[in-house]
Amino acid sequence: MWWIYALLSAFFAALTAILAKIGVADIPSNLATAIRTIVILVLAWAIVFARGEYKTLGAVSRHGLLFLVLSGIATGCSWIFYFKALQVGKVSQVAPVDKLSVALTIVLSAIFLQEAITWKTAIGAGLIIAGTLVLILK
């Protein structure tokens, strides 16, 4: 079942790239990121309230909260640089290079979470890295 959510994530990420490229055409990329963030904030909280998940807010540990805040900072930095890259580059190049994050995630998950890297995973990461190099090297 996880793969259905992952495919939906990939579809919406692709749609995000196209819509964002059009959206940043006439405004500063940081402003575009801020507008997008407000929309995401409202949408996420609407879902939390609709599902009644706000009731468990007090159960969030300091440890969990710290890492969620750090994750939020990382996400914000990612979005800021992504929107700037979309503003000055071609979406057909920026979006695939952004997906280098998949290979980096595999490496970081092995280092920090001690997740095993299978041959299939290593080959997939290697292909992503190779594809990224094809796109950025002249």
Residue pairs with C-beta under 8 A, 6 or more apart in sequence:
13 95
14 95
17 86
17 91
17 94
17 95
17 98
18 91
20 32
20 36
20 82
20 83
20 86
21 86
21 91
23 32
23 35
23 36
24 32
24 83
24 86
24 87
25 87
29 80
29 83
29 84
29 86
29 87
30 80
30 83
30 84
32 83
32 87
33 76
33 79
33 80
33 83
36 79
36 83
37 76
37 79
47 53
48 54
60 68
78 101
82 94
82 98
85 94
85 97
85 98
86 94
93 135
93 136
96 131
96 132
96 135
97 132
97 135
97 136
99 128
99 132
100 128
100 129
100 132
102 125
102 128
103 125
103 126
103 128
103 129
103 132
106 117
106 121
106 122
106 124
106 125
107 125
109 115
110 116
110 117
117 125
